[in-house]
Amino acid sequence: MEQLTVLDRKRAVKRYFSGESPSAICKSMGYSRDWLYKWIDRFRPDDPRWAEELSRRPAKSPTRTADDSEDRVLSLRAELVSSELFCGAQAIRWEMEARNLGPLPSVRTIDRILRRHGVEPQRRTGRYVPKGKRYPALTADAPGAVHQSDFVGPCYLHGPIRFFSLHTVDLVTGRCAVQPLWHRDAQSTINGFWAIWCRLGMPRHQQVDNDAAFYGSERHPRGLGPLIRLCLAEGIEPWFIPPAEPWRNGVVEHFNDRWQTHGPLRRHLSTCASLARESLRFEARHNARYRYSKLRGQTPDGTLAASRAQLRFPRQEDPPRHPLPKPELGRYHLVRFIRHDGTLSVFGERFRVPPEAHYEYIRATVDVGRQRLIVSLDDQVIDEHQYRLR
């Protein structure tokens, strides 16, 4: 349609300059005299696009973001990308606020700037969390209340050198600790957690999955594995999430993805010393620079400082040696989903539970001092078993 209109304009102007009267031109083409004189005035013989419609966009827009503000947004985003930090619109605004780069544009304005320059904003994606069943989740109410930990590996340096990476995240502050280990035996696990606690502080509750490196062995389910013994000796309660439900450890699982994308493995490392150095560098950058929505734009280190919390650290620098003595007090917990058979598996050992627990999540607590296995549903004790530890 636009092309036909342009042709009409060109034909009308050509007929006018050929000597035809304006009245005849307008009558034959169905246009007004004002329309004809408008395009006669617009005619430029040296401009092939003279007959095209001009933009009606105003020359000045009082609400448009200033060019220097746009440059600041784009420059800051490029800096965040190069530093391998979050670089979405919200993260950019938090960084501008932290640096006192005023006036501050809104998140929506930053989003429009990114789109205008062909930068697709980052969107958060999350894991599916099953609904409909009450889950006895831990409550993280203060720094050091709950740590989630997980092993990643085996991974390989150039050489190749095999290693495992032990990761821990504090649920309240988001602070992380990354500890590379060359083995996953009992002493290495103790060394890894001890080194992490020396930097991150000791939690009240330590949540892990059902990796045998954490609980011991199904051949000796009551033997109290190295992590259980280490935690109970330091007054920490271990928690084991349900098998095959990694989203229950979702914070550290998400951190694992971040570590694999932006961690030490992105660099050409061939020695244990370089791996240890780069792991600490990644840990420090995460704690000092990353900004999270759940922290209202604060960094993990900033959140800890603002809380003024007093963390508890190990009493000595050197880790205890395996085998650790059998603890006499303390508790550890297993969260399990009970199916139609009505059995509870405690590291491979099975117990019958009451019918009301069928198709529900329960918490199985081992009270070391009382030598009892306590089964709770919705914080109500529904069953107890004698549980002599070996």
C-alpha positions as CSV (number, residue, x, y, z in Angstrom):
1,M,0.0,0.0,0.0
2,E,2.8,2.4,0.9
3,Q,4.5,1.6,-2.4
4,L,1.4,2.6,-4.4
5,T,1.1,5.8,-2.4
6,V,4.7,6.7,-3.2
7,L,4.1,6.0,-6.9
8,D,1.0,8.3,-6.8
9,R,3.1,11.1,-5.4
10,K,5.7,10.8,-8.0
11,R,3.2,10.6,-10.8
12,A,1.3,13.6,-9.6
13,V,4.4,15.8,-9.2
14,K,5.6,14.7,-12.7
15,R,2.3,15.6,-14.3
16,Y,2.4,19.0,-12.6
17,F,5.9,19.8,-13.8
18,S,4.8,18.7,-17.3
19,G,2.3,21.5,-17.4
20,E,-1.0,19.8,-16.4
21,S,-3.4,21.8,-14.2
22,P,-3.6,21.0,-10.5
23,S,-7.4,20.6,-10.8
24,A,-7.2,18.0,-13.5
25,I,-4.5,16.1,-11.5
26,C,-6.4,16.0,-8.3
27,K,-9.8,15.2,-10.0
28,S,-8.3,12.2,-11.9
29,M,-6.3,10.8,-9.0
30,G,-8.8,11.4,-6.2
31,Y,-6.6,13.6,-4.0
32,S,-7.0,17.2,-2.6
33,R,-5.1,20.2,-3.8
34,D,-3.4,20.5,-0.4
35,W,-2.0,17.0,-0.8
36,L,-0.6,17.9,-4.3
37,Y,1.0,21.1,-3.1
38,K,2.5,19.3,-0.1
39,W,4.4,16.9,-2.3
40,I,5.3,19.6,-4.8
41,D,7.1,21.4,-1.9
42,R,8.7,18.1,-0.8
43,F,10.1,17.3,-4.3
44,R,13.9,17.1,-4.4
45,P,15.3,16.0,-7.8
46,D,18.6,14.9,-6.1
47,D,16.9,12.7,-3.4
48,P,15.5,9.4,-4.7
49,R,13.5,9.0,-1.5
50,W,11.8,12.4,-1.5
51,A,8.3,10.8,-1.9
52,E,8.5,8.6,1.2
53,E,6.7,9.5,4.4
54,L,8.9,11.2,7.0
55,S,9.1,9.9,10.6
56,R,6.6,11.6,12.9
57,R,8.7,10.8,16.0
58,P,9.4,14.0,17.9
59,A,13.0,15.4,17.7
60,K,13.2,15.6,21.4
61,S,11.6,13.3,24.1
62,P,11.6,14.6,27.7
63,T,11.2,11.1,29.0
64,R,14.0,9.4,27.0
65,T,17.0,8.2,29.0
66,A,20.0,10.4,28.5
67,D,22.8,9.0,26.3
68,D,25.3,9.1,29.1
69,S,22.9,7.0,31.3
70,E,22.6,4.5,28.5
71,D,26.4,4.4,28.1
72,R,26.7,3.8,31.9
73,V,24.3,0.9,31.9
74,L,25.9,-0.8,28.9
75,S,29.4,-0.2,30.3
76,L,28.5,-1.6,33.7
77,R,26.8,-4.6,32.1
78,A,30.0,-5.3,30.0
79,E,32.0,-5.1,33.3
80,L,29.7,-7.6,35.0
81,V,29.9,-10.0,32.1
82,S,33.7,-9.9,32.0
83,S,33.7,-10.5,35.8
84,E,31.4,-13.5,35.3
85,L,28.7,-12.0,37.6
86,F,25.0,-11.7,37.2
87,C,24.3,-9.1,34.5
88,G,20.5,-8.7,34.3
89,A,18.6,-5.5,34.7
90,Q,18.1,-5.9,38.4
91,A,21.8,-6.8,39.0
92,I,22.9,-3.7,37.0
93,R,20.7,-1.5,39.1
94,W,22.0,-3.0,42.4
95,E,25.5,-2.4,41.2
96,M,24.7,1.2,40.3
97,E,23.2,1.8,43.7
98,A,26.2,0.3,45.4
99,R,28.5,2.6,43.5
100,N,26.3,5.7,43.9
101,L,26.0,6.1,40.2
102,G,23.0,8.4,40.2
103,P,20.4,9.3,39.0
104,L,19.3,5.6,39.2
105,P,17.1,4.4,36.3
106,S,14.3,1.9,37.1
107,V,14.8,-1.8,36.5
108,R,12.2,-1.5,33.6
109,T,14.2,1.4,32.1
110,I,17.4,-0.6,32.2
111,D,15.6,-3.5,30.6
112,R,14.4,-1.3,27.8
113,I,18.0,0.0,27.3
114,L,19.3,-3.5,27.0
115,R,16.6,-4.5,24.5
116,R,17.1,-1.3,22.5
117,H,20.8,-2.2,22.0
118,G,20.1,-5.8,21.1
119,V,21.0,-7.3,24.5
120,E,18.6,-10.0,25.6
121,P,18.1,-9.7,29.4
122,Q,18.8,-12.7,31.5
123,R,15.9,-14.5,33.0
124,R,15.9,-16.7,36.1
125,T,14.9,-20.3,35.7
126,G,14.1,-22.6,38.5
127,R,13.7,-26.3,39.2
128,Y,10.3,-27.9,39.6
129,V,9.4,-28.5,43.2
130,P,6.7,-31.1,43.8
131,K,3.7,-29.7,45.7
132,G,0.9,-31.2,47.6
133,K,2.9,-32.9,50.4
134,R,4.2,-31.2,53.5
135,Y,7.9,-31.3,53.7
136,P,9.8,-31.0,57.0
137,A,12.2,-28.4,55.7
138,L,14.8,-26.7,57.9
139,T,14.2,-23.1,58.9
140,A,17.2,-20.9,58.3
141,D,16.7,-17.9,60.5
142,A,20.2,-16.5,61.0
143,P,23.7,-16.8,59.5
144,G,25.2,-20.1,60.3
145,A,21.8,-21.7,61.0
146,V,21.8,-24.1,58.0
147,H,24.6,-25.1,55.5
148,Q,23.9,-27.1,52.4
149,S,26.9,-29.1,51.1
150,D,27.5,-31.3,48.1
151,F,30.3,-33.1,46.2
152,V,30.9,-32.4,42.5
153,G,33.1,-34.8,40.6
154,P,35.1,-36.5,39.7
155,C,36.5,-33.6,37.7
156,Y,39.8,-33.5,35.8
157,L,42.7,-31.0,35.4
158,H,44.9,-31.0,32.4
159,G,47.4,-33.8,33.0
160,P,45.0,-35.4,33.8
161,I,44.6,-35.0,37.5
162,R,41.4,-36.2,39.1
163,F,39.8,-34.3,41.9
164,F,36.5,-33.7,43.7
165,S,35.1,-30.3,44.7
166,L,33.2,-30.0,48.0
167,H,30.8,-27.1,48.0
168,T,28.9,-25.5,50.9
169,V,26.5,-22.6,50.9
170,D,25.0,-20.7,54.0
171,L,21.3,-20.5,53.3
172,V,20.8,-17.1,55.0
173,T,23.8,-15.1,53.7
174,G,24.5,-17.0,50.4
175,R,28.2,-17.2,51.4
176,C,29.9,-20.1,49.8
177,A,33.0,-22.2,50.3
178,V,34.8,-24.3,47.7
179,Q,37.3,-27.0,48.8
180,P,39.0,-29.2,46.2
181,L,39.8,-32.8,47.4
182,W,41.8,-35.5,45.7
183,H,39.9,-38.3,47.4
184,R,36.6,-38.9,49.0
185,D,37.7,-41.2,51.8
186,A,36.9,-40.6,55.4
187,Q,39.9,-38.4,56.3
188,S,39.5,-36.3,53.1
189,T,35.9,-35.7,53.9
190,I,36.8,-34.6,57.4
191,N,39.6,-32.4,56.1
192,G,37.2,-30.8,53.5
193,F,34.5,-29.9,56.0
194,W,37.0,-28.7,58.6
195,A,38.6,-26.3,56.1
196,I,35.2,-25.0,55.0
197,W,34.1,-24.4,58.6
198,C,37.4,-22.5,59.2
199,R,36.4,-20.0,56.5
200,L,32.6,-20.1,56.6
201,G,31.9,-20.8,60.3
202,M,30.2,-23.8,61.8
203,P,26.5,-24.3,61.3
204,R,23.8,-25.5,63.7
205,H,22.5,-27.8,61.0
206,Q,24.5,-29.4,58.2
207,Q,22.3,-30.6,55.2
208,V,23.6,-33.1,52.7
209,D,22.4,-35.8,50.3
210,N,22.8,-39.6,50.8
211,D,26.3,-39.9,49.4
212,A,28.1,-42.7,51.2
213,A,31.0,-40.3,51.8
214,F,28.7,-38.5,54.2
215,Y,26.9,-41.2,56.2
216,G,29.3,-44.2,55.9
217,S,28.1,-47.5,54.4
218,E,24.9,-49.5,54.1
219,R,26.9,-52.5,55.4
220,H,27.1,-50.7,58.7
221,P,24.1,-48.4,58.8
222,R,24.5,-47.8,62.6
223,G,28.2,-47.2,62.4
224,L,28.0,-43.4,62.3
225,G,30.0,-42.3,59.3
226,P,32.8,-39.7,59.4
227,L,30.6,-36.7,58.8
228,I,28.1,-37.7,61.4
229,R,30.8,-38.2,64.0
230,L,32.5,-35.0,63.1
231,C,29.2,-33.0,63.3
232,L,28.1,-34.5,66.5
233,A,31.5,-33.9,68.1
234,E,31.1,-30.2,67.3
235,G,27.5,-29.9,68.3
236,I,26.1,-29.8,64.8
237,E,23.0,-31.8,63.7
238,P,23.4,-33.5,60.3
239,W,20.3,-33.7,58.0
240,F,20.0,-36.1,55.1
241,I,17.5,-35.2,52.3
242,P,15.3,-37.9,50.6
243,P,17.1,-40.1,48.0
244,A,16.6,-39.0,44.4
245,E,15.3,-35.6,45.3
246,P,18.3,-33.2,44.7
247,W,16.0,-30.1,44.6
248,R,15.8,-30.4,48.4
249,N,19.4,-29.3,48.3
250,G,18.5,-26.7,45.7
251,V,20.7,-23.8,46.9
252,V,24.0,-25.7,46.7
253,E,22.8,-27.5,43.5
254,H,22.3,-24.2,41.8
255,F,25.7,-23.1,43.1
256,N,27.2,-26.2,41.5
257,D,25.9,-25.1,38.1
258,R,27.4,-21.7,38.6
259,W,30.7,-23.2,39.6
260,Q,30.8,-25.5,36.6
261,T,30.1,-22.5,34.3
262,H,32.3,-19.9,35.8
263,G,34.6,-21.7,38.2
264,P,38.2,-22.9,38.0
265,L,37.6,-25.5,35.3
266,R,37.2,-22.7,32.7
267,R,40.9,-22.0,33.0
268,H,43.8,-24.2,31.9
269,L,45.0,-25.7,35.2
270,S,47.4,-28.5,35.5
271,T,48.6,-28.5,39.1
272,C,47.0,-29.0,42.5
273,A,48.3,-25.6,43.7
274,S,46.8,-23.7,40.8
275,L,43.4,-25.4,41.4
276,A,43.5,-24.5,45.1
277,R,44.4,-20.9,44.3
278,E,41.6,-20.5,41.6
279,S,39.0,-22.2,43.9
280,L,39.7,-19.6,46.6
281,R,39.6,-16.8,44.1
282,F,36.2,-17.9,42.8
283,E,34.9,-18.3,46.3
284,A,36.1,-14.8,47.3
285,R,34.7,-13.2,44.2
286,H,31.3,-14.9,44.7
287,N,31.0,-13.8,48.3
288,A,32.2,-10.2,47.7
289,R,30.5,-9.5,44.3
290,Y,27.5,-11.6,43.6
291,R,24.1,-9.9,44.3
292,Y,21.0,-12.0,44.9
293,S,17.3,-11.1,44.8
294,K,16.7,-13.1,48.1
295,L,19.3,-10.8,49.7
296,R,17.6,-7.6,48.3
297,G,20.5,-6.9,46.1
298,Q,23.2,-7.3,48.8
299,T,26.3,-9.4,48.4
300,P,26.8,-12.4,50.7
301,D,29.6,-10.7,52.6
302,G,27.5,-7.5,52.9
303,T,24.6,-9.5,54.2
304,L,26.8,-11.1,56.9
305,A,28.2,-7.8,57.9
306,A,24.8,-6.2,58.1
307,S,23.5,-9.0,60.3
308,R,26.3,-8.5,62.9
309,A,26.0,-12.2,63.6
310,Q,28.7,-13.9,65.6
311,L,29.8,-17.1,63.8
312,R,31.3,-20.1,65.6
313,F,34.6,-21.4,64.2
314,P,36.6,-24.6,64.9
315,R,38.6,-24.5,68.0
316,Q,41.8,-25.5,66.2
317,E,43.2,-25.1,62.7
318,D,44.2,-28.8,62.1
319,P,41.3,-31.2,61.5
320,P,40.8,-34.2,63.8
321,R,42.1,-37.5,62.6
322,H,40.1,-40.5,61.5
323,P,38.7,-42.6,63.0
324,L,36.9,-40.2,65.3
325,P,35.6,-41.5,68.6
326,K,32.0,-42.7,68.8
327,P,29.8,-39.8,70.0
328,E,27.7,-40.2,73.1
329,L,25.3,-37.3,72.6
330,G,23.6,-35.5,69.7
331,R,21.0,-36.1,67.0
332,Y,21.0,-36.6,63.3
333,H,18.0,-36.6,61.0
334,L,16.8,-38.3,57.8
335,V,13.9,-37.0,55.7
336,R,12.1,-39.8,53.9
337,F,9.0,-40.2,51.7
338,I,7.0,-43.3,52.9
339,R,5.4,-45.2,50.1
340,H,2.6,-47.8,50.0
341,D,4.7,-50.6,51.7
342,G,5.0,-48.5,54.8
343,T,8.7,-49.0,55.3
344,L,11.3,-46.4,56.4
345,S,14.9,-47.0,55.1
346,V,17.6,-45.7,57.4
347,F,20.8,-46.1,55.3
348,G,19.5,-49.4,54.0
349,E,18.0,-50.7,57.3
350,R,14.2,-50.9,57.1
351,F,11.6,-50.2,59.8
352,R,7.8,-50.3,59.7
353,V,5.9,-47.0,60.3
354,P,2.2,-46.4,61.2
355,P,-0.4,-46.2,58.3
356,E,-0.8,-42.4,58.8
357,A,2.7,-41.9,57.4
358,H,2.0,-43.7,54.1
359,Y,2.5,-41.3,51.1
360,E,3.9,-38.6,53.4
361,Y,7.2,-37.1,54.2
362,I,8.5,-38.0,57.7
363,R,11.5,-37.0,59.7
364,A,13.5,-39.9,61.3
365,T,15.7,-38.6,64.1
366,V,18.4,-40.7,65.7
367,D,18.9,-39.7,69.3
368,V,22.4,-40.9,70.1
369,G,22.2,-40.4,73.8
370,R,18.9,-42.3,74.2
371,Q,19.7,-44.8,71.5
372,R,16.3,-44.3,69.9
373,L,14.9,-43.8,66.4
374,I,12.1,-41.2,66.6
375,V,9.7,-40.9,63.6
376,S,7.8,-37.6,63.3
377,L,5.0,-36.5,61.0
378,D,4.2,-32.7,60.9
379,D,6.4,-32.3,64.0
380,Q,4.3,-34.8,65.9
381,V,6.0,-38.0,67.1
382,I,4.1,-41.0,65.7
383,D,6.5,-43.9,66.4
384,E,9.8,-44.8,68.2
385,H,12.2,-47.7,67.9
386,Q,15.1,-48.9,69.9
387,Y,18.3,-48.0,67.9
388,R,21.5,-49.3,69.4
389,L,24.5,-47.7,67.7
390,R,27.5,-49.9,66.9
